[in-house]
Amino acid sequence: MPPIRTERLVIRLAKAGDAAPVAGLMSKAISVRLASWPLPWTEERMAARIAEWRGIGLPCVVERAGDGALIGWVHALRAREDPDRASMGWWCAEAHQGHGYIREAAAALLPVVFDRLGVSVVEAGAQPDNHASFAVMRALGMKPVGVRTTYAAARGRYEPTLFHEIRRG
Ligand SMILES: CC(C)(COP(=O)(O)OP(=O)(O)OC[C@H]1O[C@@H](n2cnc3c(N)ncnc32)[C@H](O)[C@@H]1OP(=O)(O)O)[C@@H](O)C(=O)NCCC(=O)NCCS
């Protein structure tokens, strides 16, 4: 996937050398909102994830176009149980939240997900009180499809997750 450029951002596939700087941005406030990014989120864990996820989707870092600052992370992965479906996820470094960066990054990645993964449906899910993440989903044109219980490996328990999705076209 060639890098995607938006007005303020560059979204590009993560590579091995991104493991340390991306891991360094993970914090408790971010981790508690994510199902599978437990603390301590180490360079080794990040490197393993980048390698694994490059095989099943588009794991991407988000950088600011002006100064190259690392802003956060956006990914899309083909669903194991349904190859016609992909799931997206995202997080933004605490210092950069509230500027609409991830909204911009995810919106730019979405059409590429449909094209490159060839899926018919893209979904995203979040804890039912994660209003910032639902704002991103709405901005992508995703609509709520209901709550499912999902396993949060980060906390070793099942949690309710409110899913949104959008269909190709
Ligand atoms: C969800 C997240 C990626 C949104 O990224 P972002 O670039 O900050 O998104 P935006 O700036 O477009 O903000 C989205 C909404 O959340 C609000 N918001 C974002 N950061 C906020 C903060 N730190 N405090 C309060 N509100 C915040 C914005 O006001 C906006 O709401 P609005 O549309 O009603 O105005 C980011 O908040 C984050 O990384 N959170 C922790 C990890 C997480 O929840 N990931 C998603 C798991 S499903």
PDBQT file of the ligand as one rigid body, heavy atoms in Angstrom, charges set to zero:
ROOT
HETATM    1  C1  LIG A 201     -10.942   7.476  19.885  1.00  0.00    +0.000 C 
HETATM    2  C2  LIG A 201      -9.775   8.350  19.443  1.00  0.00    +0.000 C 
HETATM    3  C3  LIG A 201      -8.889   7.554  18.504  1.00  0.00    +0.000 C 
HETATM    4  C4  LIG A 201     -10.341   9.547  18.678  1.00  0.00    +0.000 C 
HETATM    5  O1  LIG A 201      -9.244  10.202  18.076  1.00  0.00    +0.000 OA
HETATM    6  P1  LIG A 201      -9.188  11.765  17.883  1.00  0.00    +0.000 P 
HETATM    7  O2  LIG A 201      -8.286  12.062  16.752  1.00  0.00    +0.000 OA
HETATM    8  O3  LIG A 201      -8.883  12.386  19.191  1.00  0.00    +0.000 OA
HETATM    9  O4  LIG A 201     -10.665  12.056  17.440  1.00  0.00    +0.000 OA
HETATM   10  P2  LIG A 201     -11.362  13.439  17.232  1.00  0.00    +0.000 P 
HETATM   11  O5  LIG A 201     -10.448  14.582  17.513  1.00  0.00    +0.000 OA
HETATM   12  O6  LIG A 201     -12.027  13.377  15.902  1.00  0.00    +0.000 OA
HETATM   13  O7  LIG A 201     -12.433  13.420  18.382  1.00  0.00    +0.000 OA
HETATM   14  C5  LIG A 201     -13.568  12.584  18.327  1.00  0.00    +0.000 C 
HETATM   15  C6  LIG A 201     -14.530  13.051  19.393  1.00  0.00    +0.000 C 
HETATM   16  O8  LIG A 201     -14.014  12.779  20.693  1.00  0.00    +0.000 OA
HETATM   17  C7  LIG A 201     -13.812  13.963  21.417  1.00  0.00    +0.000 C 
HETATM   18  N1  LIG A 201     -12.491  13.842  22.066  1.00  0.00    +0.000 N 
HETATM   19  C8  LIG A 201     -11.339  13.438  21.491  1.00  0.00    +0.000 A 
HETATM   20  N2  LIG A 201     -10.347  13.431  22.390  1.00  0.00    +0.000 NA
HETATM   21  C9  LIG A 201     -10.876  13.830  23.547  1.00  0.00    +0.000 A 
HETATM   22  C10 LIG A 201     -10.341  14.004  24.841  1.00  0.00    +0.000 A 
HETATM   23  N3  LIG A 201      -9.056  13.757  25.145  1.00  0.00    +0.000 N 
HETATM   24  N4  LIG A 201     -11.183  14.449  25.796  1.00  0.00    +0.000 NA
HETATM   25  C11 LIG A 201     -12.473  14.680  25.508  1.00  0.00    +0.000 A 
HETATM   26  N5  LIG A 201     -13.024  14.509  24.303  1.00  0.00    +0.000 NA
HETATM   27  C12 LIG A 201     -12.240  14.089  23.326  1.00  0.00    +0.000 A 
HETATM   28  C13 LIG A 201     -13.848  15.075  20.400  1.00  0.00    +0.000 C 
HETATM   29  O9  LIG A 201     -14.338  16.275  20.930  1.00  0.00    +0.000 OA
HETATM   30  C14 LIG A 201     -14.805  14.518  19.362  1.00  0.00    +0.000 C 
HETATM   31  O10 LIG A 201     -16.145  14.651  19.744  1.00  0.00    +0.000 OA
HETATM   32  P3  LIG A 201     -17.201  15.445  18.832  1.00  0.00    +0.000 P 
HETATM   33  O11 LIG A 201     -17.236  14.779  17.503  1.00  0.00    +0.000 OA
HETATM   34  O12 LIG A 201     -18.487  15.308  19.589  1.00  0.00    +0.000 OA
HETATM   35  O13 LIG A 201     -16.674  16.839  18.752  1.00  0.00    +0.000 OA
HETATM   36  C15 LIG A 201      -8.944   8.857  20.647  1.00  0.00    +0.000 C 
HETATM   37  O14 LIG A 201      -9.791   9.541  21.509  1.00  0.00    +0.000 OA
HETATM   38  C16 LIG A 201      -8.235   7.731  21.381  1.00  0.00    +0.000 C 
HETATM   39  O15 LIG A 201      -7.173   7.312  20.977  1.00  0.00    +0.000 OA
HETATM   40  N6  LIG A 201      -8.825   7.246  22.506  1.00  0.00    +0.000 N 
HETATM   41  C17 LIG A 201      -8.205   6.175  23.297  1.00  0.00    +0.000 C 
HETATM   42  C18 LIG A 201      -8.138   4.865  22.523  1.00  0.00    +0.000 C 
HETATM   43  C19 LIG A 201      -9.459   4.483  21.942  1.00  0.00    +0.000 C 
HETATM   44  O16 LIG A 201     -10.494   4.710  22.537  1.00  0.00    +0.000 OA
HETATM   45  N7  LIG A 201      -9.415   3.889  20.748  1.00  0.00    +0.000 N 
HETATM   46  C20 LIG A 201     -10.591   3.356  20.125  1.00  0.00    +0.000 C 
HETATM   47  C21 LIG A 201     -10.965   2.069  20.732  1.00  0.00    +0.000 C 
HETATM   48  S1  LIG A 201     -12.423   1.412  19.950  1.00  0.00    +0.000 SA
ENDROOT
TORSDOF 0
